[in-house]
Amino acid sequence: MSEKVKKPFYKKWWIWLIAIIVVFAIASGGDDDDPEAVDSTEATAVEESSESEDESENDDAKEEEETEEKTEFEIGEKVALNDNIVEVVEVEKSAGDDFDKPKEGKEYVIVHVSIENNGDEDTSYNPYDFKMKNSNGQIEDPAFSIIDSDTALNSGELAPGGNVSGTMVFEQEIDDDQLQLIYEASFWSDKEIVFNL
C-alpha cells in the first residue's frame, strides 16, 4: 500500500479562504476618506461639543448660584423651609415693665413671626425652633418673660394649609444692630434660615 502524500499547507482550501478574507478586509479599509480629514472633522465635532458642554456647565453653574439656597432674609420676606413658610412680621424692643425687666445693659427683643404649613401633612411648630444670634456670636433660646405673654407663640401642629402667628422674646444687649433670628424646622435637619433683624 502506498502512503498518501500530504498537500503542502498553502494548497489547502481553508488557507486560501483566510487569505481572501484578509485581502478583502484590507481593500475595504483603504476605501475610507483621507484619515487626516476624518480626524480634523472629529476634532471639530469634539471641540464644538466640548464648547457646548462648557456653555451648558456655565449655564448650570449660574442656575445653581441663582437657585442655591439663599440662607439670609429680611423682615417681611416669606421663606419656605421644608413644608413651612416662615415670615418675620415685625421686631420691637422693650425695656420691660414693672414686673419683668431685662438685666442691666440689656433689652427685650420681641419678634413677631408667622408660620404656614404649605405641605400635604401635619407639621409641628415650636418657639424653640427659633434662636437669636447676636454680634458677639452668641446663639440663644427665647427668654422666659411675661412680656407679650398674651401673643406668645406656643407649640403645636398645623394641618395642611394651616397657619399660626405669635411673638417670642429674647434678651439682648441694648442697641445690638447685628441680631439674627435663626429658624430650624427640625431637630433632625441641619437646614436653617436666617432673618437679619
C-alpha positions, 0 to 999 in steps of 0.5 A: 500500500502506498502512503498518501502524500500530504498537500503542502499547507498553502494548497489547502482550501481553508488557507486560501479562504483566510487569505481572501478574507484578509485581502478583502478586509484590507481593500475595504479599509483603504476605501475610507476618506483621507484619515487626516480629514476624518480626524480634523472633522472629529476634532471639530465635532469634539471641540464644538461639543466640548464648547457646548458642554462648557456653555451648558456647565456655565449655564448650570453653574449660574442656575445653581448660584441663582437657585442655591439656597439663599440662607439670609432674609429680611423682615417681611420676606416669606421663606419656605423651609421644608413644608413651612413658610416662615415670615418675620412680621415685625421686631420691637424692643422693650425695656420691660415693665414693672414686673419683668425687666431685662438685666442691666445693659440689656433689652427685650427683643420681641419678634413677631413671626408667622408660620404656614404649613404649605405641605400635604401633612401635619407639621409641628411648630415650636418657639424653640425652633427659633434662636437669636444670634447676636454680634458677639456670636452668641446663639440663644433660646427665647427668654422666659418673660411675661412680656407679650405673654398674651401673643406668645407663640406656643407649640403645636401642629398645623394641618395642611394649609394651616397657619399660626402667628405669635411673638417670642422674646429674647434678651439682648444687649441694648442697641445690638444692630447685628441680631439674627433670628435663626429658624430650624424646622427640625431637630433632625435637619441641619437646614436653617434660615436666617432673618437679619433683624 
